[in-house]
Amino acid sequence: MAEDSSKKRPPSDDDRNLVVVDEDFANADAEDRLWLFWERNKNLIVRGTTVVVLAIIGAIGFHFWQESKREELGLAYVACQDEAARRAFAAAHPGEPLAAVALLEVADDLRRANKLEDAAKTYDAAGKSVVGDAKAVKAIATRARLYAALTRHELGQAEAIAGIVAVAEDNTAPDTLRGYAMYVLANLALTKGDSAEAAKWVNLMDKRLKPNHVWASDKAWLVRSEPSLLTPVSAPPALPAGK
């Protein structure tokens, strides 16, 4: 009886098949070896390629979803035309930079209306509402801090000066805000007749800000109008004891 040839044939998943093929392709050219590699790995390659493609599609989809959300957020912000709407927008989008900007607008309007107590509190809320380390986010927070301090100074609160100084000495603050804080401090010192303190802040504007900062012309005008800033009056020497 003829022997069943199927018994001699290795199973399809037997690694011996690969050995035979390797022996057959020992002297194969590059094209044949590429075909052999494809035959061995095509399922893995197809699965891997599919995963990569799906990941890319997912990333692109997420990007456009984020962009659409940003656009919706921007449109919602632009639609806010009064205090109530801006406060509602800020409450609905905590942590968003635009929420802080909306509160800054509210605070600015209150300050212009001379509602200083409410303005100072709203500046505080704007500064606390921003989250993140991006430069623009930090600038929003710094702007809120500075104007909260300026508003409290208008209210006659003694601790306000410390808040202005904190912005003036903040190396991470934008030159626009930092320079304004220095300029304000120089003017406040002059109103008290303290030329030395005023000169200190004017000199720091030259040392710590960029040469083309936006307050350069204001500083120059201040120096021209107050010659004492060039040669501040020194404090008289102390009298000997008993005289």
C-alpha positions in Angstrom: 0.0 0.0 0.0 1.3 3.4 -0.9 2.6 5.4 2.0 0.6 8.5 2.9 2.8 11.4 1.7 1.0 13.9 4.0 2.7 12.2 7.0 6.0 13.2 5.6 5.0 16.8 5.0 5.8 19.1 8.0 2.9 21.2 9.3 2.5 24.7 7.9 3.7 26.3 11.1 6.8 24.1 11.4 10.0 26.2 11.5 11.7 23.6 9.4 9.8 25.1 6.4 11.9 28.3 6.9 15.1 26.3 7.1 14.4 24.7 3.8 13.5 28.0 2.2 16.7 29.6 3.6 18.7 26.8 2.0 16.8 27.3 -1.3 17.6 31.1 -1.1 21.2 30.8 0.0 22.3 32.3 -3.2 19.2 34.4 -3.9 19.5 38.0 -5.1 18.3 41.1 -3.2 14.8 41.0 -4.8 14.2 37.4 -3.9 15.4 38.0 -0.3 13.0 41.0 0.0 10.2 38.8 -1.2 11.2 36.2 1.4 11.2 38.8 4.2 7.8 40.0 3.1 6.4 36.5 3.1 7.7 35.9 6.6 6.7 39.2 8.1 3.8 40.6 6.1 1.2 40.1 8.8 3.3 41.8 11.4 4.2 44.7 9.0 0.5 45.2 8.0 -0.6 45.3 11.7 2.2 47.7 12.6 1.5 50.0 9.7 -2.2 50.0 10.5 -1.4 51.0 14.1 0.9 53.8 13.0 -1.6 55.1 10.5 -4.4 55.0 13.1 -2.2 56.8 15.6 -1.5 59.6 13.0 -5.1 59.9 12.1 -6.0 60.1 15.8 -3.4 62.8 16.4 -4.6 64.9 13.5 -8.2 64.5 14.6 -7.4 65.5 18.1 -5.5 68.6 16.8 -8.4 69.7 14.7 -10.8 69.0 17.5 -8.7 71.2 19.8 -8.5 73.9 17.1 -12.3 73.9 16.7 -12.7 74.1 20.5 -10.3 77.1 20.6 -12.3 78.8 17.8 -15.6 78.2 19.7 -14.0 79.6 22.8 -12.8 82.7 21.0 -16.2 83.3 19.5 -17.8 82.9 22.9 -15.4 85.4 24.3 -16.0 88.0 21.6 -19.7 87.7 22.1 -19.3 88.9 25.7 -20.3 92.6 25.7 -20.9 93.5 29.3 -19.7 92.7 32.8 -22.3 89.9 33.5 -21.5 88.1 30.3 -17.7 88.3 30.9 -18.0 87.1 34.4 -20.2 84.2 33.2 -17.7 83.4 30.5 -14.8 83.3 33.1 -16.8 81.1 35.4 -17.6 78.7 32.6 -14.0 78.4 31.4 -11.8 78.2 34.5 -8.1 78.0 33.8 -8.4 79.4 30.3 -6.3 82.5 29.5 -9.3 84.1 27.8 -11.2 83.7 31.1 -8.6 85.8 32.9 -8.6 88.4 30.0 -12.4 88.7 30.4 -11.9 89.4 34.1 -9.2 91.9 33.4 -11.6 93.7 31.1 -14.2 93.8 33.9 -11.7 95.1 36.4 -10.5 97.8 34.0 -14.1 99.0 33.5 -14.6 99.0 37.2 -11.4 101.0 37.7 -12.5 103.6 35.1 -15.8 103.9 36.8 -13.9 104.6 40.1 -15.3 101.4 41.7 -11.8 100.7 43.1 -12.7 98.1 45.7 -14.5 95.9 43.2 -11.8 96.5 40.7 -9.0 95.4 43.0 -10.9 92.2 43.9 -11.5 91.4 40.2 -7.9 91.9 39.4 -7.0 89.4 42.1 -9.5 87.0 40.7 -8.0 87.4 37.2 -4.5 86.7 38.5 -5.6 83.6 40.3 -7.6 82.2 37.4 -4.7 81.7 35.0 -2.9 78.3 34.9 0.4 77.5 33.2 3.9 78.6 32.6 3.6 80.0 29.0 4.9 83.5 28.6 1.5 84.9 27.6 -0.1 83.3 30.6 2.5 84.7 33.0 2.1 88.1 31.4 -1.7 88.0 32.1 -1.1 87.1 35.7 1.6 89.8 36.1 -0.7 92.4 34.6 -3.4 91.5 37.0 -1.0 91.7 40.0 0.4 95.1 39.0 -3.0 96.7 38.4 -4.4 95.2 41.6 -1.5 96.9 43.5 -2.0 100.2 41.5 -5.7 100.2 42.4 -5.0 99.5 46.0 -2.5 102.4 46.0 -5.3 104.7 44.8 -7.3 103.4 47.7 -4.5 104.6 50.0 -3.6 101.1 51.2 0.0 101.0 52.4 0.8 97.5 51.3 0.1 98.4 47.7 3.7 99.7 47.2 5.1 96.3 48.0 3.0 94.8 45.2 4.3 97.3 42.7 7.9 96.7 43.8 7.3 93.0 43.4 6.5 93.4 39.7 9.4 95.9 39.2 11.8 93.3 40.6 10.3 90.3 38.8 12.9 89.2 36.2 10.3 87.0 34.5 7.9 89.9 34.0 7.6 91.5 30.5 9.5 94.7 30.1 6.3 96.5 29.3 4.9 95.8 32.8 8.1 95.7 34.7 9.2 99.1 33.2 5.8 100.6 34.0 6.2 99.5 37.6 9.6 101.1 37.8 8.3 104.3 36.2 5.5 104.5 38.7 7.8 103.9 41.6 10.1 106.7 40.4 7.2 109.1 40.1 5.9 108.1 43.6 9.3 108.8 45.1 9.4 112.2 43.5 6.0 113.1 44.9 7.5 112.4 48.3 10.6 114.5 47.6 12.9 111.4 47.6 15.1 112.1 44.6 17.6 109.3 45.6 14.8 106.6 45.5 13.4 108.0 42.3 16.9 108.0 40.7 17.4 104.4 41.8 14.3 103.3 39.8 15.3 105.4 36.8 18.7 103.9 36.8 17.3 100.4 37.1 15.2 101.0 34.0 18.4 101.5 32.1 20.2 98.5 33.6 17.4 95.9 33.6 15.2 96.7 30.6 16.1 96.4 26.9 17.4 99.6 25.4 14.4 100.1 23.2 11.8 99.4 25.9 8.4 101.2 25.5 9.0 103.5 28.5 12.3 104.9 27.3 10.8 108.2 26.1 8.7 108.6 29.3 11.8 108.0 31.4 13.8 110.5 29.4 11.0 113.1 29.8 11.0 112.5 33.5 14.7 113.0 33.8 14.6 116.3 31.8 11.7 117.6 34.0 13.5 116.6 37.2 17.2 117.5 37.0 17.6 116.1 40.6 17.4 112.7 39.1 20.8 113.2 37.4 22.4 114.3 40.7 20.1 113.3 43.5 20.6 115.4 46.7 22.6 113.4 49.3 21.3 113.2 52.8 23.1 115.7 55.1 25.7 114.1 57.3 24.6 113.3 60.8 25.5 115.8 63.5 27.9 114.7 66.2 26.2 113.4 69.4 25.3 116.1 71.8 25.0 118.9 69.1 
